[in-house]
Amino acid sequence: MNNFIEKGFMYGFVIGITLALIFVPYKTVTYMSGGVTTTGYKEITEYIINVLRVSFSSGVIASTISLALYKKRKTKN
């Protein structure tokens, strides 16, 4: 059982990292009057913490799903 849940967490964590790298914004663009734009970049540590937060959350969700699937499969037998 533990191995099944650990695999679910690891797969969810890896998938979460890849999705977070794609969708977590690392810069903010502000449009001002007169057609002027300013671009602000996040610090690398702040960006990494945001990516890890999303990855850890997806890992927890995946382990919860794998636990539910394991229980469902076990009661089926």
Buried (B, 14 or more C-beta within 10 A) or exposed (E): EEEBBEEBBEBBBBBBBEBBEEEBEEEEEEEEEEEEEEEEEBEEEEBEEBBBEBBBBBBBBBBBEBBEEBEEEEEEE
